[in-house]
Amino acid sequence: MSAREVVLGVGGGIAAYKSCDLLRRLQDEGFAVTVIPTPSSLNFVGAATWEALSGRPVTTTVWERVDEVRHVRLGKETDFNIIAPATADLIARIAHGRADDLLTNTLLASTAPTLIVPAMHPAMWANPATVSNVELLRERGYHVMEPDHGRLTGSDVGVGRFPETARIVKEFKAITDPVLDLAGKKVLVTAGGTREPLDPIRFIGNRSSGRQGLAVARAAAKRGAEVTLISANGQTSELPGLTVINVETAEEMFSNVDKYFDGTDVLVMSAAVADAKPSQVSAAKIKKGALTAIELTANPDIIATVASRKKNQIVIAFAAETSLDLAEGERKLLAKSADILFLNDVAGSEIFGSGQTQGVILVRSSHDVISHHEIERISKDTLADLLLDQALDKLG
């Protein structure tokens, strides 16, 4: 059996040297690797290094070895693509279909699954342009990792660090050799933050971005589940492999969760649902002078309501607090009849909108004994798989 072919694209960032180790580890896993560096990446690692490590010729533009039409040949022959590191510029060029070097031409000519491994300064990763480009790539079916949190060049620390090789290989293997341990299961996921209208212009809302719910939905789909995502005010127009239902208010979310729950194996309530809504909604804009008080009415407790009738379903809840109060987390886990709860501290708004998270996973046994699993700062993608692992264990 011949080795599976991989194109390793290398962007022009300082983390390019770390991809030398990635190349070796991919070879250890039995892949045959062709390296395509961008011209700017050769400032960090030269073509001779890549040729020596891969045992294959290395070119960077379409004007080299023209007789081979390399971008078309490599695009057709490769089984997988991995772009590591992917700079902000390279991500932008891929997202917008640019074809100005051999790597971007090859990607356009390839239909193979592609993993993109970003590495850049935290400000560049958080820039709205990069955020939009990453969302666009994910909508098109690209697998985009969340970068690590840590020290970068100089003294800067934040999210944007090139992930450790072992993590990249694990993510890549999940694409090349997926473990479909949720095949045949139906997973219902809620994401985002609900909005409760006050008038046609204003609403009561929260800071949830929906990133954690999307991460869970994508992870469940990768593992073979049939996934329905109920998204409150999120960017979810098209997500390959998912059925998406867009809602705005807590009532709309409750209606859909209630509708689909009985036919679900796992419910993951990661949405931030408003506890209350305005008692009266004005048909016209309320003038500033009249906006002196808002009378509120409680919204239904979605988890507690549907979980009270669960049979064999596994229910995963989330609790966003401003401190890691384990006693409060345990109280909520039991009060909502949930099986698993992720408790996190959102003080300072470091969690909302970020690709990283941290907290404690609380797991309830059949005798209401609760175990605690502390989670250091990790990507929301990683947390998604940890939670699904716990659910799978309970499903047997």
C-alpha positions in Angstrom: 0.0 0.0 0.0 1.5 3.3 -1.1 2.0 6.2 1.4 -0.7 8.8 1.4 0.4 12.1 -0.1 0.4 15.4 1.9 1.2 18.9 0.7 2.8 20.9 3.5 2.4 24.6 2.8 4.7 26.8 4.8 3.9 30.5 5.3 6.3 33.4 5.8 6.3 33.6 9.6 9.0 33.0 12.2 7.2 29.8 13.2 8.3 28.3 9.9 11.2 26.6 11.5 8.9 24.6 13.8 7.3 23.0 10.7 10.6 21.1 10.2 9.7 19.0 13.2 6.1 18.8 11.9 7.4 17.4 8.6 9.4 14.7 10.4 6.4 13.7 12.6 4.2 13.4 9.5 6.7 11.1 7.9 6.8 9.1 11.2 3.0 8.7 10.7 3.6 7.2 7.3 2.8 10.2 5.1 4.8 11.2 2.0 5.3 14.9 2.2 5.8 17.5 -0.5 6.7 20.9 0.9 5.6 24.1 -0.9 7.0 27.2 0.9 5.8 30.6 0.0 8.6 32.8 -1.4 8.6 34.9 1.8 9.0 31.9 4.0 12.4 31.2 2.5 13.7 34.1 4.5 13.2 31.8 7.6 13.9 28.3 6.2 15.6 27.7 2.9 14.6 25.4 0.1 17.7 23.2 0.7 16.4 22.4 4.2 13.0 21.3 3.0 14.5 19.2 0.2 16.9 17.5 2.6 14.1 16.7 5.1 11.4 15.7 2.6 13.7 14.0 0.0 11.7 15.8 -2.7 12.3 18.9 -4.9 11.0 22.2 -3.6 9.6 25.0 -5.7 7.7 28.2 -4.8 6.4 29.7 -8.0 4.5 28.4 -11.0 7.4 29.4 -13.2 9.6 26.6 -12.0 9.4 23.1 -13.6 6.7 24.5 -15.9 6.7 21.4 -18.0 5.2 19.5 -15.0 2.4 22.0 -14.5 3.2 21.4 -10.8 0.2 23.2 -9.2 -2.3 21.1 -11.1 -0.3 17.8 -10.7 0.2 18.4 -6.9 -3.4 19.5 -6.5 -4.7 16.3 -8.0 -2.2 13.9 -6.4 -2.3 15.1 -2.8 -4.6 13.3 -0.4 -4.4 16.1 2.2 -3.1 19.6 2.6 -1.7 21.2 5.7 -0.7 24.8 5.9 1.6 25.5 8.8 2.3 28.2 9.7 -0.5 30.2 8.1 0.1 33.9 8.4 -2.6 36.5 8.4 -1.6 37.4 4.8 -1.7 33.7 3.7 -5.1 33.2 5.3 -6.4 36.3 3.6 -5.1 35.1 0.2 -6.6 31.6 0.6 -9.9 33.0 1.7 -10.3 35.3 -1.3 -9.1 32.8 -3.9 -5.8 34.5 -4.7 -3.3 32.5 -6.8 -0.1 34.4 -6.7 2.4 31.7 -5.8 2.7 27.9 -6.2 1.0 27.2 -2.8 -2.1 29.2 -3.4 -2.4 27.9 -7.0 -2.1 24.3 -5.7 -4.8 24.9 -3.1 -7.2 26.2 -5.8 -6.5 23.1 -7.9 -7.0 20.7 -5.0 -10.2 19.2 -3.6 -8.4 17.4 -0.8 -9.2 18.1 2.9 -7.1 21.0 4.2 -5.9 21.9 7.7 -4.8 25.4 8.3 -2.6 26.1 11.3 -2.5 29.9 12.1 0.4 31.6 13.8 0.7 35.4 14.2 0.7 38.3 16.7 -2.4 38.3 19.0 -3.6 41.7 17.6 -3.5 40.3 14.0 -5.4 37.1 15.1 -8.0 39.2 16.8 -8.3 41.7 13.9 -11.8 41.7 12.4 -10.4 41.1 8.9 -8.6 37.9 10.1 -11.7 36.8 12.1 -13.9 37.2 9.0 -11.4 35.3 6.8 -11.2 32.4 9.2 -15.0 32.2 9.4 -15.2 32.2 5.6 -12.7 29.4 5.3 -14.6 27.3 7.9 -17.9 27.9 6.1 -16.2 26.5 3.0 -15.1 23.3 4.7 -11.5 24.2 5.6 -10.3 22.9 9.0 -8.8 25.9 10.9 -7.1 25.3 14.2 -7.1 27.7 17.1 -3.6 29.0 17.8 -2.1 28.5 21.2 -1.8 31.0 24.0 1.8 31.9 25.0 4.9 33.9 24.4 5.6 35.0 20.8 8.5 36.9 19.4 9.8 39.5 21.8 8.0 39.9 25.1 4.4 39.7 23.7 2.1 37.0 25.2 -1.3 36.1 23.9 -3.3 33.9 21.5 -1.4 33.5 18.2 1.4 31.1 19.1 2.1 28.2 16.7 0.6 25.1 18.4 2.8 22.3 19.6 3.6 19.6 17.0 1.8 16.9 18.9 -1.4 18.9 18.9 -1.2 19.6 15.2 -0.6 15.9 14.4 -3.5 14.9 16.5 -5.8 17.4 14.8 -4.5 16.3 11.4 -5.0 12.6 12.2 -8.6 13.4 13.2 -9.1 14.5 9.6 -7.1 11.7 7.9 -8.2 8.9 10.1 -11.4 10.1 11.8 -12.7 8.2 14.8 -16.5 8.0 14.1 -17.4 7.1 17.7 -20.6 9.2 17.5 -21.8 7.6 14.3 -25.6 6.9 14.6 -26.0 9.4 17.4 -28.0 12.6 17.2 -26.5 15.6 18.9 -28.4 18.8 19.5 -26.3 21.9 20.2 -27.3 25.5 21.1 -24.9 28.4 20.5 -24.7 32.2 20.7 -26.5 34.7 22.9 -30.3 35.3 22.8 -31.7 38.8 22.3 -34.9 40.0 24.0 -36.4 42.9 22.1 -37.4 46.1 23.9 -38.6 48.0 20.8 -37.8 47.7 17.1 -34.2 49.0 17.7 -33.1 48.0 21.2 -32.8 44.6 22.9 -31.4 43.0 26.0 -28.5 40.7 25.2 -25.2 39.3 26.3 -21.6 39.0 25.2 -21.7 35.4 23.9 -20.1 35.0 20.5 -21.3 31.4 19.9 -17.8 30.1 19.2 -17.9 27.3 21.9 -21.2 26.0 20.5 -19.9 26.0 17.0 -16.8 24.2 18.2 -19.0 21.5 19.8 -21.1 21.2 16.7 -18.1 20.8 14.4 -16.5 18.3 16.7 -19.6 16.1 16.9 -20.0 16.2 13.1 -16.4 15.1 12.7 -17.0 12.2 15.0 -19.9 11.0 12.9 -22.9 12.4 14.7 -26.0 13.8 13.0 -25.8 17.4 14.3 -28.5 20.0 14.7 -27.3 23.4 15.7 -29.7 26.0 17.1 -27.9 29.3 16.8 -28.9 32.5 18.4 -27.7 35.5 16.5 -24.5 33.9 15.1 -22.7 33.8 11.8 -24.0 30.4 10.7 -25.4 30.8 7.2 -23.7 27.6 5.8 -21.8 25.0 7.9 -21.0 21.7 6.1 -22.4 18.6 7.7 -24.7 20.5 10.1 -28.4 21.3 10.2 -28.6 24.9 11.3 -31.7 26.6 12.8 -31.3 30.3 13.4 -33.2 31.9 16.3 -33.2 35.3 18.1 -35.0 35.0 21.5 -35.0 32.6 24.4 -38.6 31.6 23.6 -37.6 30.7 20.0 -34.7 28.7 21.3 -36.9 26.9 23.8 -39.4 26.0 21.2 -36.8 24.4 19.0 -35.0 22.6 21.8 -38.3 21.3 23.1 -39.2 20.1 19.5 -36.0 18.1 18.9 -35.0 17.0 22.4 -37.0 13.7 22.5 -35.2 12.4 19.4 -31.8 13.5 20.6 -29.0 11.4 22.2 -26.9 14.3 23.5 -28.0 17.9 24.2 -25.2 20.5 24.6 -26.7 23.8 25.9 -23.7 26.1 25.3 -25.9 29.1 24.3 -26.1 32.1 26.7 -29.9 32.3 27.2 -31.4 35.4 28.7 -32.9 34.8 32.1 -35.6 37.4 31.6 -37.2 39.5 28.9 -39.1 42.9 28.8 -42.7 42.4 29.9 -43.8 44.8 27.2 -42.3 45.2 23.7 -43.0 48.6 22.1 -44.1 48.6 18.4 -42.4 52.0 18.0 -39.0 53.3 19.2 -39.2 54.3 22.9 -38.0 57.9 23.2 -35.1 58.6 25.4 -37.1 60.5 28.0 -39.5 57.7 28.4 -36.9 55.0 28.9 -36.7 55.2 32.6 -37.4 51.6 33.7 -37.8 48.2 32.2 -40.2 45.6 33.7 -39.0 42.1 33.3 -40.6 38.7 33.0 -38.7 35.4 33.5 -37.9 33.3 30.5 -38.3 29.5 30.7 -35.4 27.5 32.1 -34.7 25.5 28.9 -32.4 22.8 30.4 -34.4 22.2 33.5 -37.6 21.9 31.5 -36.5 19.5 28.9 -34.1 17.5 31.1 -37.0 16.8 33.5 -38.4 14.4 30.9 -35.2 12.9 29.7 -34.9 9.1 29.2 -31.5 8.0 28.0 -30.3 11.4 26.8 -27.1 13.0 28.0 -27.4 16.7 28.9 -24.4 19.0 29.0 -24.9 22.5 30.5 -22.7 25.5 30.8 -22.4 28.0 33.7 -20.7 31.3 33.0 -19.8 32.9 36.4 -17.6 35.7 37.5 -15.7 33.3 39.8 -15.1 29.6 39.9 -17.6 28.8 42.6 -17.7 25.0 42.6 -20.6 24.9 45.1 -22.7 27.0 42.7 -21.6 24.8 39.8 -22.7 21.7 41.7 -26.0 23.3 42.6 -26.8 24.2 39.0 -25.8 20.7 37.8 -28.3 19.1 40.1 -31.0 21.7 39.8 -31.0 21.5 36.0 -30.9 17.7 36.0 -27.8 17.8 33.8 -25.2 15.1 33.5 -22.2 17.3 32.8 -21.6 21.0 33.4 -18.7 23.2 32.3 -18.1 26.0 34.8 -16.0 28.9 33.7 -15.0 32.3 35.0 -15.8 35.1 32.5 -14.7 38.0 34.7 -12.9 40.5 32.5 -14.6 39.1 29.4 -11.5 37.0 28.5 -13.7 34.1 27.4 -16.4 35.6 25.3 -15.3 36.0 21.7 -12.0 34.2 22.4 -10.9 30.9 20.9 -9.5 29.9 24.3 -11.3 28.9 27.5 -10.6 27.5 31.0 -12.7 26.3 33.9 -13.9 23.1 35.5 -15.9 20.1 34.1 -18.3 18.7 36.6 -19.6 15.2 36.0 -22.5 13.7 37.8 -22.6 10.0 38.6 -25.7 7.8 38.8 -25.6 8.3 42.6 -25.3 12.1 42.3 -21.6 12.0 43.2 -20.0 14.9 41.4 -16.4 14.6 40.1 -14.3 17.7 39.1 -11.9 18.0 36.2 -9.9 21.2 36.2 -9.3 22.6 32.7 -6.3 24.8 32.2 -6.3 27.3 29.3 -7.1 25.4 26.1 -8.8 26.0 22.8 -12.6 25.8 22.6 -12.1 23.1 20.0 -10.2 20.9 22.5 -12.8 21.5 25.2 -15.5 20.4 22.7 -13.9 17.0 22.3 -13.3 16.7 26.1 -17.0 17.3 26.7 -18.1 14.9 23.9 -15.7 12.3 25.4 -17.5 12.6 28.7 -20.9 12.3 27.0 -19.7 9.2 25.0 -18.6 7.6 28.2 -22.0 8.1 29.7 -23.7 6.8 26.6 -21.7 3.6 27.0 
